[in-house]
Amino acid sequence: MEEKPFLGLRTVIYAAPDLAATKAWYTKALASEPYFDEPFYVGFNVGGYELGLDPNAVVAEGSTITYWGVAAIHEVLHRLINLGAVLHTDIQDVGDGIKTATVNDPFGNVVGLIENPHFHL
């Protein structure tokens, strides 16, 4: 059997034009401190995956949306909006009990949320 070339998602990078403000917002949103914190990059461990904040990255319209797994999409969506995110797409049941939603963080990045009762690590 051929070895699989992809091991899985590792890192998602979001633009952080104001690194201090972006870091503060994600620290609150994730209820977690970054594990890597330098003037050129901030990294958070989110369930074994990395969310990186890059002050040199540019928010690209129409960019790929990454969906972060959540256990309770309604609660997490309201939490992010209360922290200053703006609703991008409301919660949708996309079938078989799977729900998705997206928000724009205060810095313009689109953040996806997915509640998928069938996906387990």
RABEL-V703837 format. One record per residue. N is the residue number from 0. RES is the residue in one small letter. PSI is psi as a letter, one per 20 degrees, with the letter a starting at -180 (999 if undefined). BURIAL is I if it has 16 or more other ideal C-beta (glycine too) atoms within 10 Angstrom, else O. D_LAST is the distance of its C-alpha to the last C-alpha in whole Angstrom. Layout:
N|RES|PSI|BURIAL|D_LAST, N|RES|PSI|BURIAL|D_LAST
This chain:
0|m|p|O|23, 1|e|p|O|23, 2|e|p|O|20, 3|k|p|O|18, 4|p|h|O|19, 5|f|p|O|16, 6|l|i|O|13, 7|g|r|O|11, 8|l|p|O|12, 9|r|g|O|14, 10|t|p|O|17, 11|v|p|I|18, 12|i|p|O|22, 13|y|q|I|24, 14|a|p|I|28, 15|a|m|I|29, 16|p|h|O|33, 17|d|n|O|34, 18|l|g|I|31, 19|a|g|O|32, 20|a|h|O|32, 21|t|g|I|29, 22|k|g|I|27, 23|a|g|O|29, 24|w|g|I|27, 25|y|h|I|24, 26|t|g|O|24, 27|k|g|O|25, 28|a|h|I|23, 29|l|i|O|20, 30|a|l|O|21, 31|s|q|O|21, 32|e|q|O|23, 33|p|q|I|23, 34|y|i|O|22, 35|f|p|O|24, 36|d|n|O|28, 37|e|r|O|30, 38|p|i|O|33, 39|f|i|O|31, 40|y|q|I|28, 41|v|p|I|25, 42|g|p|I|22, 43|f|q|I|19, 44|n|o|O|16, 45|v|n|O|14, 46|g|k|O|10, 47|g|i|O|10, 48|y|q|O|12, 49|e|p|I|16, 50|l|o|I|18, 51|g|p|I|22, 52|l|p|I|25, 53|d|o|I|28, 54|p|i|I|31, 55|n|i|O|32, 56|a|q|O|30, 57|v|p|O|32, 58|v|p|O|30, 59|a|p|O|30, 60|e|p|O|31, 61|g|j|O|29, 62|s|r|O|26, 63|t|q|O|23, 64|i|p|O|21, 65|t|p|I|17, 66|y|p|I|15, 67|w|p|O|13, 68|g|p|I|11, 69|v|q|I|13, 70|a|h|O|13, 71|a|n|O|17, 72|i|h|I|18, 73|h|g|O|22, 74|e|g|O|22, 75|v|g|I|20, 76|l|g|I|22, 77|h|h|O|25, 78|r|g|O|24, 79|l|h|I|24, 80|i|g|O|28, 81|n|h|O|29, 82|l|j|O|29, 83|g|i|O|30, 84|a|q|I|28, 85|v|p|O|30, 86|l|p|O|28, 87|h|g|O|28, 88|t|p|O|26, 89|d|r|O|26, 90|i|p|O|23, 91|q|p|O|23, 92|d|o|O|22, 93|v|j|O|21, 94|g|q|O|21, 95|d|k|O|19, 96|g|j|O|18, 97|i|p|O|16, 98|k|q|I|18, 99|t|q|I|19, 100|a|q|I|21, 101|t|q|I|22, 102|v|q|I|25, 103|n|p|I|27, 104|d|r|I|27, 105|p|i|I|30, 106|f|j|I|30, 107|g|i|O|30, 108|n|q|I|26, 109|v|p|I|24, 110|v|p|I|21, 111|g|q|I|19, 112|l|p|I|17, 113|i|p|I|14, 114|e|o|I|14, 115|n|o|I|12, 116|p|i|O|11, 117|h|i|O|10, 118|f|p|O|7, 119|h|p|O|4, 120|l|999|O|0
